Amino acid sequence: MLSLAQFLVTYISVRSVSFAAAVRSEPALLVRDGKFCERAMRRERVTKGEALSAIRASGNGRLDDVESLILESDGSLSVTLHS
């Protein structure tokens, strides 16, 4: 059943630009230069705790050192630190 649903979503999204836009997500910037992007975080339903956890997991616990935190299309969080 799940594979049928996945097939149908893929089939329709290849043929309809508006449907594809509705079901596919774009990467979202959640932190920029050490500051939370509050609107994006609310829209993507990511808490500050989850963002800080991803920053700690990257090997750094300081928000001030973060250049960007991006919610990727696959749901993972990518951290870029200031060099």
Phi, psi and omega in degrees: 000315180295320180293328176294316178297318179297318178300314181297317179297316179296315181301313182289321183293332177289332184261347183228114181296318182293321177294317179300319179295327181286328185260344179260143178255152176256153175302146182233132178279119183254331177224134177227124179050046175078011180235137178292141172265088190304315182299315180295321180295320177295315181299320182270356179059047176247129181273162176298324178299317178295320179296314180295326177297318179295323179293316177297320180295336179283353179104006181221133181258003185259121178297326181298335181274356185273123174281315178205150172231121186240130170276112183281165181301332181272002178096354179279161179248126180252130181249131172242126181261152174298141180270000000 
